[in-house]
Amino acid sequence: MENANNTVKDARKLVNNMDKKMETLSVKIAKGLEASHEAMDQARKTLEILQSRLGKNSPLLNQLDNTLREFSEMARSIRSLANYLSRHPEALLRGKSGSQRR
C-alpha cells in the first residue's frame, strides 16, 4: 500500500511538473508567434515600399515575394504545432499517437 501511495505521489509530482512546463512552453510559443507576425508585418510593409519602387517583373521583387510566402507558411506551421500541442501536450513525452515505438 505504501508503494502505491508513493507511486501516486510521484505521478502527481510529474503531472504538476509537466503542467508548469507546458504553461512555459505555451507562453514561449505564443511569444514566438507574435514575433513572427510582427516580422511578417514588417516584411509586408517593406515589400509594399519595394513594389512602389521596382517594376512588377523585377527578380528582386519576385524573390522577396517568395520569401514572404515562406514566412507565412512557417507561421502557419508554428501555429499548427502550437494548436496540436495545446490539444495533445502528452505528445512532447510520447510522440505523436499511432507512431511506432522502438
C-alpha positions in Angstrom: 0.0 0.0 0.0 2.9 2.4 0.8 4.4 1.7 -2.6 1.2 2.5 -4.3 0.9 5.8 -2.3 4.5 6.7 -3.2 3.8 5.9 -6.9 0.7 8.1 -6.8 2.6 10.9 -5.1 5.4 10.6 -7.7 2.8 10.6 -10.6 1.2 13.7 -9.1 4.6 15.5 -8.9 5.3 14.5 -12.5 1.9 15.8 -13.7 2.3 19.1 -11.8 5.8 19.5 -13.2 4.6 18.8 -16.7 1.7 21.3 -16.3 4.2 24.0 -15.3 6.5 23.2 -18.3 3.5 23.2 -20.7 2.5 26.6 -19.5 6.0 27.9 -20.0 6.1 26.3 -23.5 2.8 27.7 -24.4 3.9 31.2 -23.4 7.1 30.8 -25.4 5.2 29.6 -28.5 2.8 32.4 -28.2 5.6 35.0 -28.0 7.3 33.3 -31.0 4.1 33.5 -33.0 3.7 37.2 -32.0 7.2 37.9 -33.1 6.8 36.1 -36.4 3.6 38.1 -37.0 5.5 41.3 -36.4 8.3 40.2 -38.7 5.7 39.3 -41.4 4.0 42.7 -41.0 7.4 44.5 -41.3 8.3 42.3 -44.3 4.9 43.1 -45.9 5.5 46.9 -45.4 9.0 46.6 -46.8 7.6 44.7 -49.8 5.0 47.3 -50.4 7.7 50.0 -50.4 9.8 48.0 -52.8 6.8 47.3 -55.1 6.2 51.0 -55.4 9.9 51.5 -56.4 10.5 48.5 -58.5 8.8 47.1 -61.6 6.4 44.2 -61.2 8.7 41.8 -63.0 11.8 42.6 -61.0 13.8 39.5 -59.9 14.4 41.1 -56.5 10.7 41.7 -56.0 9.9 38.1 -57.0 12.4 36.8 -54.6 11.1 39.0 -51.8 7.6 37.8 -52.6 8.7 34.2 -52.3 10.4 34.9 -49.0 7.3 36.4 -47.6 5.2 33.4 -48.7 7.7 31.1 -46.9 7.4 33.2 -43.7 3.6 32.9 -43.9 3.9 29.1 -44.4 6.3 28.9 -41.4 3.9 30.9 -39.2 1.1 28.6 -40.2 3.2 25.6 -39.3 4.2 27.0 -36.0 0.5 27.9 -35.3 -0.5 24.3 -36.2 2.2 22.9 -33.9 1.1 25.1 -31.1 -2.6 24.1 -31.6 -1.6 20.4 -31.7 0.4 20.7 -28.5 -2.3 22.5 -26.7 -4.7 19.7 -27.6 -2.1 16.9 -27.0 0.6 18.0 -24.5 1.5 14.4 -23.9 2.9 14.3 -27.4 6.0 16.0 -26.0 6.7 12.9 -23.9 5.3 10.1 -26.1 5.4 11.5 -29.6 2.5 11.6 -32.0 -0.1 8.9 -31.3 0.0 6.0 -33.6 3.7 6.3 -34.2 5.7 3.1 -33.9 7.7 2.6 -30.7 11.1 1.0 -30.7 
